[in-house]
């Protein structure tokens, strides 16, 4: 009896196991699709062959290229021809510059997208020098800006590397010049290296933490330029502004971006530690202030020195009721020319005939007056000429 009961148990267990195995699903062999490469850079007229692997019984299809951006005059910038395990992309010849996308589907389901960039480097000489950049960590992604006109060189391939990928890393190792996207990881600074057939350089990308930063930079009293004498100190002209905050986490970096002296290679201005600007030599200077996020403000400084004399080519000028001057509007030659745009002002012997106001002269009624033009900073330096005001016939 014991042997018979044991045998029944064994049969029962085996039956249960059989039933369990019988209801388990049988997994069929799966399918997979993979592109060897999904972005291609081509010159006009150039072609390239790509490869893919697919295991399964479905149908692999390549859509017609969809032109996303077109900088040339060819409507379809490329074509695609599919084969078994491979495909060929050909860029249209001529002025066919731009960006296109090709969807790859298996039985109607999109498995991947191919990007095609058709580019040229004919206008690459217009690209500006690389500049350091900054962005807030809250953006999570930043696009490195390279100063270039919106033309065919935007799609040139650039290899991008980061000295500290833990701060920011390129989205792809090779990207088009106009789409250099970086994934932001944490606050810090990393050096970005750009390499291509026409561009090799580095820039610093600073990822800033969340904070109270300026929205823009302006100048005090809306005065964006000054004309000053050598030795004059102009107070710091720049102000940071924020629509919501106080800019407490921001700071300005000030530099001279243009320096054009009238003589030699001297500095026109000097930037002081307190933000003021000291005029050193006659000439022109552009001073620029940048916030941590790269917002800019500019301030022009024109510097002059004392002239020796003012000179007019004519001894007598004529003006009619329309304030038309003969032979031309009187304007002094300032000597020596190396002293710059020294300011002067007019005075009239009779403002009821010709009115003088600053460096402006205005007809009032017929008559004759003597006009004195004097250096504004030292009226002892002056010259005089005659003006005859008359009524012209209609």
Secondary structure, DSSP 8 states (H G I E B T S, - for coil): -HHHHHHHHHHHHHHHHHHHHHHS-------EEEES--EEEE-TT-EEEEEEEEESSS-EEE---EEEEE-SS-SS-EEEEEETTEEEEEE-SSS--EEEEEEEEETTEEEEEEEEEE---TTGGG------EEEEGGGSEEEE-----SSGGGG-EEEEEES-TTTEEESSSEEETT-EEEEE-SSEEEEEEEE-SS-EEEEEEEEE-S----SEEEEGGG--EEEEETT-EE---EEEE-SSS--TT---EEEEEEEEESSTT--SEEE-TTS-EEE-SSEEEEEEEE-TT--EEEEEEEEE---SEEE-S-SEEEE-TT--EESS----EEESGGG----EEEEES-TTTEEEETTEEEE-SSEEEEEEEEETT-TTSEEEEEEEE-----
